Amino acid sequence: MNLQKFTNFDSNLYCDFTSSTAKAMAGKDILLCIFNSTGEKLLAISGQQGLTINRTSDSIEISSKDTQGGWKSKIAGMKEWSIDVDGVYTVGDESHTILSKAFNDSDLLCIKIINSKTKKGMFGGLVAITDYPLEAPYDDSMTYSLTLDGVGALIDLSNVELEPDTMPQGSSTLQPLTVVSVAGSGASGDTMIYVNPSKSGNNKYFYKMGVAPLTYPSYGEVISQTEWNGTSAISNATTGQQIMIIETDENKKALKVGVATITAKV
């Protein structure tokens, strides 16, 4: 008698891996990606925060005088889909370079939505960029929002055998940091920097300063800028310029980034 089948995970009394909760997906793992013009490279759009996949259908009324009970009757008509995405704008990032060129040239793009945790494609299709605004508030990071209108069908890749199932390199994007600069209390040119969320574990901070816009690193890029302990005043800062804080792992590979306008002691 095979007793194991009755005792695995204590008979699933409290660890039921077949439950719907255990199969739920975290939104942070779902990434919108684009292919380059040759289709040889898939890139996750940098700085992503929000992602919405819209699917709608026209409503066609088929009511007539003899419709039962006076209730309208309708059927589904033509279908359409679109994608809305927003996030922290990364100056010089390859994905945004491709997006800007496609927008300026009115070109279509091939997109793919992936689950970066399972390394599986979820949806794919052709899109046209119909909205691509950038926002640059004086007290926060520069952000973008993007509307992509579908051209033809949105293909559900969970029902398609893909070989290979192309993934973007790293399958991750830089996460945003909120950075605030206030005048330091020490020497002239000192600024105090506050970062949220604060770094964890053995992660490190690096910074660079200069005239806006500062060039963002790529996710996983090895950072060679000046290291910062996260608490000390930063010297030789110039009010009105920008400071970029980059959080890396212990191997100095970029994970998160944020930018603030400097306020330094006079």
C-alpha positions as CSV (number, residue, x, y, z in Angstrom):
1,M,0.0,0.0,0.0
2,N,1.4,3.4,-1.0
3,L,1.0,5.6,2.1
4,Q,2.8,8.6,0.6
5,K,-0.2,9.6,-1.5
6,F,-2.2,10.0,1.7
7,T,0.4,11.9,3.6
8,N,2.0,14.4,1.1
9,F,2.0,17.9,2.7
10,D,0.1,16.5,5.6
11,S,-2.7,15.5,3.3
12,N,-2.8,19.2,2.0
13,L,-4.4,20.2,5.3
14,Y,-2.7,23.6,5.3
15,C,-0.5,23.6,2.2
16,D,-2.8,23.1,-0.7
17,F,-0.8,23.7,-3.9
18,T,-3.9,23.0,-6.1
19,S,-5.8,25.9,-4.7
20,S,-6.6,29.0,-6.8
21,T,-4.6,31.2,-4.4
22,A,-1.5,29.1,-5.0
23,K,-1.9,29.6,-8.8
24,A,-2.5,33.3,-8.7
25,M,0.0,35.6,-10.5
26,A,1.7,38.6,-9.0
27,G,1.3,41.7,-11.2
28,K,4.9,42.7,-10.8
29,D,5.9,39.5,-12.8
30,I,3.9,40.5,-15.9
31,L,6.0,42.5,-18.3
32,L,5.2,44.3,-21.6
33,C,8.0,43.7,-24.1
34,I,8.7,44.8,-27.7
35,F,10.7,43.3,-30.5
36,N,13.3,45.4,-32.3
37,S,12.9,46.2,-36.0
38,T,14.6,42.9,-37.1
39,G,12.6,40.7,-34.7
40,E,15.9,39.3,-33.4
41,K,15.8,40.9,-29.9
42,L,13.0,41.2,-27.4
43,L,13.2,44.0,-24.9
44,A,11.2,44.6,-21.7
45,I,10.0,48.3,-21.7
46,S,12.1,50.0,-19.1
47,G,10.7,51.4,-15.9
48,Q,7.3,49.7,-16.1
49,Q,4.9,50.2,-13.2
50,G,1.3,49.9,-14.4
51,L,0.1,47.6,-17.1
52,T,-3.5,47.2,-18.4
53,I,-4.7,45.0,-21.2
54,N,-8.0,46.3,-22.6
55,R,-10.3,43.9,-24.5
56,T,-13.7,45.1,-25.8
57,S,-16.4,44.3,-28.3
58,D,-18.9,46.3,-30.1
59,S,-22.5,45.9,-29.0
60,I,-25.1,45.3,-31.9
61,E,-28.7,45.8,-31.0
62,I,-31.1,43.3,-32.7
63,S,-34.3,44.3,-30.9
64,S,-37.6,44.4,-32.8
65,K,-41.2,45.2,-32.1
66,D,-41.9,41.6,-31.1
67,T,-39.0,41.3,-28.7
68,Q,-40.3,39.5,-25.6
69,G,-41.1,41.5,-22.5
70,G,-39.8,44.8,-23.9
71,W,-36.2,44.0,-23.3
72,K,-33.5,44.9,-25.7
73,S,-31.6,42.1,-27.4
74,K,-27.9,42.4,-28.4
75,I,-25.1,40.4,-29.9
76,A,-21.4,41.0,-29.8
77,G,-19.8,42.7,-32.8
78,M,-16.3,43.6,-33.9
79,K,-13.6,43.1,-31.2
80,E,-10.7,45.3,-30.4
81,W,-7.9,45.5,-27.9
82,S,-5.3,48.0,-26.5
83,I,-2.6,48.2,-23.9
84,D,-2.0,51.0,-21.4
85,V,1.4,51.1,-19.6
86,D,3.2,53.7,-17.5
87,G,6.4,54.0,-15.5
88,V,9.6,55.8,-14.8
89,Y,11.2,57.2,-18.0
90,T,14.7,56.0,-18.7
91,V,16.6,58.4,-20.9
92,G,18.7,56.6,-23.5
93,D,17.2,53.2,-22.8
94,E,17.0,51.0,-26.0
95,S,13.3,50.1,-25.5
96,H,12.3,53.8,-25.4
97,T,14.6,54.6,-28.3
98,I,12.6,52.0,-30.3
99,L,9.3,53.3,-29.1
100,S,10.2,56.9,-30.0
101,K,11.3,55.9,-33.5
102,A,8.1,53.9,-34.1
103,F,5.9,56.8,-32.8
104,N,7.7,59.4,-35.0
105,D,7.7,57.1,-38.1
106,S,4.1,55.8,-37.5
107,D,5.4,52.3,-37.6
108,L,3.8,49.2,-36.1
109,L,5.4,47.3,-33.3
110,C,5.3,43.6,-32.4
111,I,4.6,43.2,-28.7
112,K,4.7,40.3,-26.3
113,I,3.5,40.1,-22.7
114,I,5.4,37.7,-20.6
115,N,5.4,36.2,-17.1
116,S,9.0,36.8,-16.0
117,K,8.7,34.3,-13.2
118,T,7.6,31.3,-15.2
119,K,9.5,32.5,-18.4
120,K,6.3,32.0,-20.5
121,G,4.7,34.1,-23.1
122,M,1.1,35.2,-22.3
123,F,-0.1,37.4,-25.2
124,G,1.3,38.8,-28.5
125,G,0.2,41.0,-31.4
126,L,0.8,44.0,-33.6
127,V,0.2,47.5,-32.2
128,A,0.3,51.2,-33.2
129,I,1.4,53.8,-30.7
130,T,-1.4,56.3,-30.3
131,D,-0.3,58.1,-27.1
132,Y,3.2,58.6,-25.6
133,P,3.3,61.6,-23.2
134,L,6.2,62.3,-20.8
135,E,5.8,64.1,-17.5
136,A,8.6,65.8,-15.7
137,P,7.4,67.2,-12.3
138,Y,9.9,69.4,-10.4
139,D,9.7,67.2,-7.3
140,D,9.6,63.7,-8.7
141,S,11.1,61.4,-11.3
142,M,10.3,61.8,-15.0
143,T,7.6,59.4,-16.1
144,Y,5.9,58.1,-19.2
145,S,2.6,56.7,-20.2
146,L,1.9,54.7,-23.3
147,T,-1.2,53.7,-25.2
148,L,-0.9,50.9,-27.8
149,D,-3.9,50.1,-30.1
150,G,-4.0,46.6,-31.3
151,V,-3.9,45.8,-35.1
152,G,-5.7,42.5,-35.7
153,A,-6.0,39.8,-33.1
154,L,-4.5,39.6,-29.7
155,I,-3.0,36.1,-29.6
156,D,-3.3,34.1,-26.4
157,L,0.1,32.5,-26.3
158,S,-1.0,30.0,-23.5
159,N,-2.8,28.1,-26.3
160,V,0.1,28.2,-28.7
161,E,3.2,26.0,-28.8
162,L,6.2,28.4,-29.1
163,E,9.6,27.1,-29.9
164,P,11.5,29.1,-28.9
165,D,9.5,31.1,-26.4
166,T,11.7,34.3,-26.6
167,M,12.4,36.1,-23.4
168,P,14.0,39.5,-22.9
169,Q,17.5,39.4,-21.6
170,G,17.2,39.5,-17.8
171,S,13.4,39.6,-18.1
172,S,13.4,42.5,-15.6
173,T,13.4,46.3,-15.6
174,L,14.7,48.9,-13.3
175,Q,12.4,49.6,-10.4
176,P,11.7,53.2,-9.4
177,L,13.1,55.0,-6.3
178,T,11.7,58.2,-4.9
179,V,14.6,60.5,-4.2
180,V,14.4,63.8,-2.3
181,S,17.2,66.4,-1.9
182,V,17.4,69.0,0.8
183,A,20.1,71.5,1.8
184,G,22.7,70.0,4.1
185,S,23.8,71.6,7.4
186,G,27.5,71.4,6.8
187,A,29.7,73.0,4.2
188,S,28.5,75.0,1.2
189,G,27.5,72.6,-1.6
190,D,26.3,69.8,0.8
191,T,23.0,68.1,0.1
192,M,21.1,65.5,2.1
193,I,19.4,62.8,0.1
194,Y,16.5,60.7,1.2
195,V,15.5,57.5,-0.7
196,N,12.3,55.5,-0.5
197,P,12.1,52.5,-0.3
198,S,15.5,52.1,1.4
199,K,17.9,49.5,0.2
200,S,17.8,46.0,1.7
201,G,20.3,43.3,2.6
202,N,23.7,43.7,1.0
203,N,22.5,46.1,-1.7
204,K,24.5,49.2,-2.4
205,Y,23.9,52.9,-3.4
206,F,25.7,54.8,-6.1
207,Y,25.1,58.3,-7.3
208,K,25.9,60.8,-10.1
209,M,25.2,64.4,-10.5
210,G,24.9,66.7,-13.5
211,V,22.7,68.8,-15.8
212,A,19.4,67.2,-16.7
213,P,18.7,64.9,-18.3
214,L,20.9,62.2,-16.7
215,T,21.4,59.0,-18.7
216,Y,19.8,56.0,-16.9
217,P,21.6,52.7,-16.6
218,S,20.2,49.4,-17.9
219,Y,18.8,46.8,-15.6
220,G,21.7,44.6,-14.5
221,E,24.4,47.0,-15.7
222,V,27.5,47.1,-13.6
223,I,27.7,50.6,-12.0
224,S,31.0,52.5,-11.7
225,Q,29.7,55.8,-10.3
226,T,30.5,57.1,-6.8
227,E,29.3,54.8,-3.9
228,W,27.2,56.3,-1.2
229,N,26.4,54.9,2.3
230,G,22.8,56.1,2.2
231,T,23.1,58.5,5.2
232,S,26.0,61.0,4.8
233,A,25.7,64.4,3.1
234,I,26.8,64.5,-0.5
235,S,29.3,67.2,-1.2
236,N,30.0,69.5,-4.2
237,A,26.4,69.5,-5.3
238,T,24.9,72.4,-7.4
239,T,21.4,73.6,-6.7
240,G,19.2,73.1,-9.8
241,Q,21.2,70.2,-11.3
242,Q,20.0,66.6,-10.9
243,I,21.2,63.7,-8.7
244,M,20.6,60.1,-9.6
245,I,20.6,57.4,-7.0
246,I,21.2,53.9,-8.2
247,E,20.5,50.9,-6.0
248,T,22.6,47.8,-7.0
249,D,23.0,44.3,-5.7
250,E,26.3,43.3,-3.9
251,N,27.9,42.9,-7.3
252,K,27.1,46.5,-8.3
253,K,24.4,45.5,-10.9
254,A,21.7,48.1,-11.2
255,L,18.3,47.2,-9.7
256,K,16.5,50.5,-8.9
257,V,17.0,54.1,-9.8
258,G,15.6,57.5,-9.0
259,V,16.3,61.1,-9.8
260,A,15.8,64.4,-7.9
261,T,16.5,68.1,-8.5
262,I,19.3,69.1,-6.1
263,T,18.9,71.6,-3.3
264,A,22.4,72.3,-1.8
265,K,23.6,74.5,1.1
266,V,24.6,78.0,-0.2
